[in-house]
């Protein structure tokens, strides 16, 4: 956006609406290069045309492959993100199969939260709630059917225990049940763990203690070098977000970011898990985005630079958030760090 004098500013937003407005220097950038994974390009193109043939073929081909569940989940999310959110009727003919219902469920999750908007609940328009509710109920039913049609895929329950559980405010026992079913099918499933963590965080009725306890237990059980350990970064990010965006408590925010234990754990995990880890395929993108996000907030400029270099070939699908901004305009990193730590 531009102010009254025409000077460009970056509006930093999150699920609670506007957070900060930051003056920036706009540097023209070349268009994002083609993605290293041509399948992503094909899925995006077809989704924009309301087609899913390539997606479903890819999902079937990945069964039983290394990181197959994570790759399938990524492709489903990618297709849902590029499908017209204002055309739910376009899925009336979606096949009643495990893959079809999984895609339908993820699409209606996206539509629900798009209709609701990213503001605090008391600021959401009353007219948005009925559609939000009905979309999440449609998503829930589609995901449960998908899970019953495919007894191996953890992805339906991974989605249920996250965005669906939060939006429908289901009982704690059901949230946990959905999570446990996901990890029974795939013990190291990162989407399921991330969903469980989000339901334990303070802004969704949990507590910092519950959230950090879950993150620490997950880190302990994860194999050496596993990117599942990035769940600890997610917990740190959620606590920072609560202080920075909800309570807007600047002294506590600074205190948290300057806490030596937080820094030590963050850098130790970076060296163990992320520093030498490379992005081989789509299943590796998310852990590096989350790492870059937290390290940017923490002010670890050198580590951020390393992660952005790894992520740059994938810039086309990392357009949102502070990592997307840093990839688009590397000159903004210093101002982002300064603003996010303020």
C-alpha positions as CSV (number, residue, x, y, z in Angstrom):
1,X,0.0,0.0,0.0
2,X,1.0,3.6,-0.2
3,X,0.5,6.4,2.3
4,X,-0.9,9.9,1.6
5,X,2.5,11.0,0.2
6,X,2.8,8.0,-2.1
7,X,5.5,6.3,-0.1
8,X,5.2,2.5,-0.1
9,X,4.5,0.6,3.1
10,X,4.2,-3.1,4.0
11,X,1.1,-4.1,5.9
12,X,2.0,-7.1,8.0
13,X,-1.1,-9.2,8.7
14,X,-2.0,-12.5,10.3
15,X,-5.1,-14.4,11.3
16,X,-6.1,-11.5,13.6
17,X,-6.1,-8.8,11.0
18,X,-3.7,-5.9,10.7
19,X,-0.7,-6.0,13.0
20,X,1.9,-3.4,11.9
21,X,2.5,-1.0,9.0
22,X,6.2,-0.9,8.0
23,X,7.9,1.7,5.7
24,X,9.9,-0.2,3.0
25,X,11.9,0.4,-0.1
26,X,10.4,-1.3,-3.1
27,X,12.9,-3.0,-5.4
28,X,11.6,-4.3,-8.7
29,X,12.0,-8.1,-8.9
30,X,12.1,-10.4,-11.8
31,X,9.1,-12.9,-12.0
32,X,9.5,-16.0,-9.9
33,X,11.3,-18.7,-11.9
34,X,9.6,-22.0,-12.8
35,X,9.2,-24.3,-9.9
36,X,11.8,-27.2,-9.5
37,X,8.8,-29.5,-9.4
38,X,7.0,-29.4,-12.7
39,X,4.1,-31.3,-11.2
40,X,3.3,-28.3,-9.0
41,X,3.0,-26.1,-12.1
42,X,0.6,-28.7,-13.7
43,X,-1.5,-29.0,-10.6
44,X,-1.8,-25.2,-10.2
45,X,-2.7,-24.8,-13.9
46,X,-5.4,-27.4,-13.7
47,X,-6.8,-26.2,-10.4
48,X,-7.2,-22.7,-11.9
49,X,-9.3,-24.4,-14.6
50,X,-11.3,-26.3,-12.0
51,X,-9.7,-29.7,-13.0
52,X,-8.1,-32.3,-10.7
53,X,-7.0,-35.2,-13.0
54,X,-3.3,-34.5,-12.5
55,X,-3.7,-34.2,-8.8
56,X,-5.5,-37.5,-8.4
57,X,-3.0,-39.3,-10.6
58,X,-0.1,-37.9,-8.5
59,X,-1.8,-38.9,-5.3
60,X,-2.2,-42.5,-6.4
61,X,1.4,-42.7,-7.7
62,X,2.8,-41.5,-4.3
63,X,1.2,-44.3,-2.2
64,X,3.9,-46.2,-0.4
65,X,6.7,-43.9,-1.5
66,X,9.2,-42.1,0.8
67,X,7.5,-39.0,2.3
68,X,4.5,-40.0,0.1
69,X,1.9,-38.8,2.6
70,X,3.6,-35.4,3.1
71,X,3.9,-35.0,-0.7
72,X,0.3,-35.9,-1.3
73,X,-0.9,-33.5,1.4
74,X,1.2,-30.7,-0.1
75,X,-0.3,-31.3,-3.6
76,X,-3.8,-31.4,-2.2
77,X,-3.2,-28.1,-0.4
78,X,-1.7,-26.5,-3.5
79,X,-4.7,-27.5,-5.7
80,X,-7.2,-26.3,-3.1
81,X,-5.4,-22.9,-2.8
82,X,-5.6,-22.3,-6.5
83,X,-9.3,-23.4,-6.9
84,X,-11.9,-20.7,-7.1
85,X,-13.1,-20.2,-3.5
86,X,-16.2,-18.6,-4.8
87,X,-17.3,-21.6,-6.8
88,X,-18.1,-24.4,-4.3
89,X,-20.7,-25.7,-6.8
90,X,-17.8,-26.7,-9.0
91,X,-17.1,-29.6,-6.6
92,X,-20.6,-31.0,-6.9
93,X,-19.2,-33.6,-9.4
94,X,-16.1,-34.3,-7.4
95,X,-15.8,-38.2,-7.3
96,X,-16.9,-39.9,-4.2
97,X,-13.5,-41.5,-3.6
98,X,-10.9,-41.2,-0.8
99,X,-8.9,-38.7,-3.0
100,X,-12.0,-36.8,-4.1
101,X,-13.3,-36.4,-0.6
102,X,-10.0,-35.4,0.8
103,X,-9.7,-32.6,-1.8
104,X,-13.2,-31.5,-1.2
105,X,-12.6,-31.4,2.6
106,X,-9.4,-29.3,2.2
107,X,-11.2,-26.9,-0.3
108,X,-14.1,-26.3,2.1
109,X,-11.6,-25.6,5.0
110,X,-10.0,-22.9,2.8
111,X,-13.4,-21.5,1.8
112,X,-14.6,-21.5,5.4
113,X,-11.6,-19.5,6.7
114,X,-11.7,-17.2,3.6
115,X,-15.3,-16.3,4.4
116,X,-14.6,-15.8,8.0
117,X,-11.6,-13.6,7.5
118,X,-8.5,-13.4,9.7
119,X,-9.8,-11.2,12.4
120,X,-10.6,-11.9,16.1
121,X,-13.9,-13.7,16.6
122,X,-15.7,-10.6,18.0
123,X,-14.7,-8.6,14.9
124,X,-16.0,-11.2,12.4
125,X,-19.2,-10.1,10.5
126,X,-22.3,-11.8,11.7
127,X,-23.3,-12.7,8.2
128,X,-20.1,-14.7,7.8
129,X,-20.7,-17.2,10.6
130,X,-23.4,-19.4,9.0
131,X,-21.3,-20.0,5.8
132,X,-18.2,-20.5,7.9
133,X,-20.0,-23.1,10.0
134,X,-21.6,-24.9,7.0
135,X,-18.3,-25.0,5.1
136,X,-16.5,-26.6,8.0
137,X,-19.3,-29.1,8.5
138,X,-19.1,-30.0,4.8
139,X,-15.3,-30.3,5.2
140,X,-15.7,-32.5,8.3
141,X,-18.1,-34.9,6.6
142,X,-15.9,-35.2,3.5
143,X,-12.8,-35.8,5.5
144,X,-14.4,-38.5,7.7
145,X,-15.7,-40.2,4.5
146,X,-12.3,-40.0,2.9
147,X,-10.7,-41.6,6.1
148,X,-13.2,-44.4,6.0
149,X,-12.6,-45.0,2.3
150,X,-8.8,-45.2,2.8
151,X,-7.8,-46.8,6.0
152,X,-4.1,-45.9,5.6
153,X,-4.0,-42.2,4.7
154,X,-3.4,-40.0,7.8
155,X,-4.2,-36.7,5.9
156,X,-8.0,-36.6,6.5
157,X,-7.5,-36.8,10.3
158,X,-4.5,-34.5,10.2
159,X,-6.8,-31.8,8.7
160,X,-9.6,-32.7,11.1
161,X,-7.5,-32.2,14.2
162,X,-6.3,-28.8,13.1
163,X,-8.4,-26.3,11.2
164,X,-11.7,-28.2,11.4
165,X,-11.4,-28.8,15.2
166,X,-10.6,-25.2,15.9
167,X,-13.4,-23.8,13.7
168,X,-16.1,-26.1,14.9
169,X,-14.9,-25.9,18.5
170,X,-15.3,-29.6,19.0
171,X,-14.8,-31.2,22.4
172,X,-11.3,-31.8,23.6
173,X,-11.7,-35.5,23.5
174,X,-12.7,-35.5,19.9
175,X,-9.7,-33.2,18.9
176,X,-7.4,-35.7,20.6
177,X,-9.2,-38.7,19.0
178,X,-8.7,-37.2,15.5
179,X,-5.0,-36.5,16.3
180,X,-4.4,-40.0,17.6
181,X,-6.0,-41.6,14.6
182,X,-3.7,-39.5,12.3
183,X,-0.5,-40.5,14.1
184,X,-1.6,-44.2,14.3
185,X,-1.6,-44.1,10.5
186,X,1.7,-42.1,10.3
187,X,3.5,-41.6,13.7
188,X,5.7,-38.7,12.4
189,X,3.0,-36.9,10.5
190,X,3.9,-33.2,10.6
191,X,0.5,-31.8,9.6
192,X,-1.2,-33.7,12.4
193,X,1.3,-32.5,15.0
194,X,1.0,-28.9,13.9
195,X,-2.8,-29.2,14.0
196,X,-2.6,-30.6,17.6
197,X,-0.3,-27.9,18.7
198,X,-2.5,-25.1,17.3
199,X,-5.4,-26.5,19.3
200,X,-3.3,-26.5,22.5
201,X,-2.1,-22.9,22.2
202,X,-3.5,-20.2,24.4
203,X,-5.5,-18.2,21.8
204,X,-7.6,-21.3,21.1
205,X,-8.4,-22.1,24.7
206,X,-5.2,-23.9,25.7
207,X,-2.2,-22.6,27.5
208,X,1.5,-21.8,26.8
209,X,2.3,-24.6,29.2
210,X,0.2,-27.2,27.4
211,X,1.5,-26.1,24.0
212,X,5.2,-26.2,25.0
213,X,4.9,-29.5,26.8
214,X,3.4,-31.1,23.7
215,X,6.2,-29.5,21.5
216,X,8.9,-30.7,23.9
217,X,7.5,-34.2,24.0
218,X,7.3,-34.3,20.3
219,X,10.9,-33.2,19.9
220,X,12.1,-35.9,22.3
221,X,10.3,-38.7,20.4
222,X,11.3,-37.5,16.9
223,X,14.3,-39.3,15.3
224,X,17.6,-37.4,15.2
225,X,17.5,-34.8,12.5
226,X,13.8,-35.2,11.8
227,X,12.0,-32.0,10.6
228,X,9.2,-32.9,12.9
229,X,11.3,-31.2,15.5
230,X,10.3,-27.9,13.9
231,X,7.2,-28.2,16.0
232,X,9.3,-26.4,18.7
233,X,9.6,-23.4,16.4
234,X,5.9,-23.4,15.9
235,X,5.4,-23.3,19.7
236,X,7.8,-20.3,20.0
237,X,6.0,-18.6,17.1
238,X,2.6,-19.0,18.7
239,X,3.8,-17.6,22.0
240,X,5.4,-14.6,20.2
241,X,2.2,-14.1,18.2
242,X,0.1,-14.0,21.3
243,X,2.3,-11.4,22.9
244,X,2.9,-9.3,19.8
245,X,-0.5,-9.4,18.2
246,X,-3.2,-10.1,20.9
247,X,-1.9,-8.6,24.1
248,X,0.4,-6.2,22.2
249,X,2.7,-6.3,25.2
250,X,6.0,-4.9,24.0
251,X,8.1,-5.4,27.1
252,X,7.0,-9.1,27.4
253,X,7.5,-9.6,23.6
254,X,11.1,-8.3,23.9
255,X,11.7,-10.3,27.1
256,X,10.6,-13.5,25.3
257,X,12.7,-12.9,22.2
258,X,15.7,-12.0,24.3
259,X,15.3,-15.1,26.6
260,X,18.6,-17.0,26.4
261,X,16.9,-20.4,26.7
262,X,14.6,-19.7,23.8
263,X,17.6,-18.6,21.7
264,X,19.7,-21.6,22.7
265,X,17.0,-24.1,21.9
266,X,16.2,-22.4,18.6
267,X,19.9,-22.3,17.4
268,X,20.5,-25.9,18.6
269,X,17.6,-27.2,16.6
270,X,18.7,-25.2,13.6
271,X,22.1,-26.8,13.7
272,X,20.7,-30.3,14.3
273,X,17.8,-30.3,11.8
274,X,17.8,-27.5,9.3
275,X,21.3,-26.1,8.6
276,X,22.6,-29.0,6.6
277,X,19.1,-30.1,5.4
278,X,18.3,-29.4,1.7
279,X,15.1,-29.1,-0.1
280,X,14.8,-32.2,-2.2
281,X,11.1,-32.1,-3.1
282,X,7.9,-30.4,-2.0
283,X,7.7,-32.3,1.3
284,X,10.8,-30.3,2.4
285,X,9.4,-26.8,1.8
286,X,7.2,-26.3,4.8
287,X,9.9,-27.0,7.5
288,X,12.2,-24.5,5.9
289,X,9.5,-21.9,5.6
290,X,8.7,-22.3,9.3
291,X,12.3,-22.2,10.2
292,X,12.9,-19.0,8.2
293,X,9.8,-17.4,9.7
294,X,10.9,-18.0,13.3
295,X,14.5,-17.2,12.7
296,X,13.5,-13.9,11.1
297,X,11.4,-13.0,14.1
298,X,14.3,-14.0,16.4
299,X,16.7,-11.8,14.4
300,X,19.1,-14.5,13.3
301,X,20.0,-12.8,10.1
302,X,22.8,-15.1,8.9
303,X,20.6,-18.2,9.3
304,X,17.7,-16.5,7.6
305,X,19.9,-15.7,4.6
306,X,20.8,-19.4,4.3
307,X,17.2,-20.5,4.5
308,X,16.0,-17.9,1.9
309,X,18.7,-19.1,-0.5
310,X,17.3,-22.7,-0.2
311,X,13.7,-21.4,-0.6
312,X,14.3,-19.0,-3.5
313,X,13.6,-21.6,-6.2
314,X,10.2,-22.2,-4.6
315,X,9.3,-18.6,-4.3
316,X,6.3,-18.9,-6.6
317,X,4.4,-21.0,-4.0
318,X,5.7,-18.9,-1.0
319,X,4.0,-15.6,-1.7
320,X,2.3,-14.9,1.6
321,X,3.7,-14.0,5.1
322,X,6.9,-12.5,6.1
323,X,9.0,-15.2,4.4
324,X,7.2,-14.5,1.2
325,X,8.0,-10.8,1.6
326,X,11.7,-11.5,2.4
327,X,12.0,-13.7,-0.7
328,X,10.4,-11.1,-2.9
329,X,12.5,-8.2,-1.5
330,X,15.7,-9.3,0.3
331,X,16.4,-5.6,1.0
332,X,13.4,-5.7,3.4
333,X,15.0,-8.2,5.8
334,X,16.6,-5.6,8.1
335,X,13.4,-3.6,8.4
336,X,11.3,-6.7,9.0
337,X,13.6,-7.9,11.8
338,X,13.5,-4.5,13.4
339,X,9.8,-4.3,13.2
340,X,9.0,-7.8,14.3
341,X,11.2,-7.5,17.4
342,X,9.8,-4.1,18.4
